[in-house]
């Protein structure tokens, strides 16, 4: 059974709610469930002035407000660019143009990209 929870629900920001919604939607799909189950570690996401840390541990995702110091990978950019990636626009072009910055173990972001895609679940 998969679970998504907020570490401190009373302090979560709009970005945390947005990411929660996208991941939960992708869990309706078998591919999404499989990707979710393989995710491990902490990924930081900063969009404009909002930041969250996504802590994956098998079938549990815990969303924390702010970016932790110990991250496996991170992505930073403006909210419009992150929304564009989630809506299926180019994933590489924003990085090449400097609108999105990534760091750490970048391959860990590949699973996150799959979990944030907006589309019809099968």
N, C-alpha and C positions, 0 to 999 in steps of 0.2 A: 504494500500500500504506500502510495506517495503522499508526502505532506509538505505543504508550504506554510511557513509561519513567520510572523514578525517577532523579532527579539524583544522590542518594546513597542507594542501597537500604538500607544499614545504619542510616540515621538516620530513615527514614520512619516516621511515626506511624500510628495506627489510622485516622484521618481520611483520610490519603493512600491507604491500602489500600482503604478503603470507596469513595472516589471513583473509584479505578482500576477497581474491580470494576463499578461502575455504568456507567461510560463504556464499558468493554470489552463489557459485555452489550448496550448499545445500538448497538454497531458491528455486531451481527449483523443489524441492520435497515438497509435501503437509506436510509430517511429519516435514521437516525442517522449513517450514513457521509457523507451529503450535508451534514448540519449540521456534523459534525466537520471536513470539508474546508474549510468557510467560516470556521471559528474562527481568530482572530488575536489576539495580545496576551496580557497577563497578568491573571489573575483571582485574587484572594485569597479564601480561605474560612477563616473562624474558627468553630469549634464548641466551645463551652465553653473549655477550656484548650489545645486543639489548633488548629494553623493550618497551612495549606499554600498554596502559590502554584501555580496551573495555568498553564503557559506553552504557548500554542497557536501553532503555526506551520504552517498548512496541514494536512498529514497526520501531524504529529508533536505529541504532547502530552508535555511533561516536567513531572513533579510534584516540587516542591521543598518541603522542610520549612520552616515559618515563612512569614510574609507579607513579601514584598519591599516596599521603599519605593516603587518605581515600579510602580504597578498601574493598569490601565485601568478596572477595576471591582472591587468587593469586596462580600462578604456576610458578616454576623456574626450569630450566634445560638447558642442551645443545640442540642445534638445531637438531642434529641427533636424539635424544631421542624424542623430540616433533614431528618431522617428522614421526618417527616410530609409535607413537600413532595415528597420523592422517591417516597413511596408514593401520591401522587396526591391528597393533601388540598389544601386551598386554598393558592394561591400568594400571593394578595394579602392575605388576612386576617391572617396572621402579621406582615406589614409594618405594616398599619394598627394592629394591637394592640401594636406595639413589640417583639414577640418576635424579629423578624428586622430587622436594619438593613442597608441597602444604600447604596452610594455609587459615585461615579465615573460612567463612561459606562454607565448602567444597562441600555441596550439590549443590551450585550454579555452580560448575564446571561440574556437570553432563549434564546440558543443553549445555554448551560450547563444551563438548566432542562430543555430537550429531551433533553440527553445524560444527565441524571440520573434520568429517569423510569423507574420500575419497571413493567414490564408484559410481556405476551407479545410477543416479536418476531414479525413477520409472516413 
